[in-house]
Amino acid sequence: MKIPAQLPQFVKEQAFLLVSGTQAADFYLATEGEIVKVGQVKLPKVHYSDRETFGRR
């Protein structure tokens, strides 16, 4: 995707962008006026029940 002209273009350098939420993250590389998605990480949603116990009281 192209970077709009009014924003920094990263022509002489590269920038690493990390966009994250609670259970996922996307990785982008910005260089020469473009942003390219280079990876992503997703964590499985953990389900906890009300009946779990962690030992005796």
Secondary structure, DSSP 8 states (H G I E B T S, - for coil): -B--TTS---SSS-EEEEEE-SSEEEEEEEETTEEEEEEEEE-------TT---S--
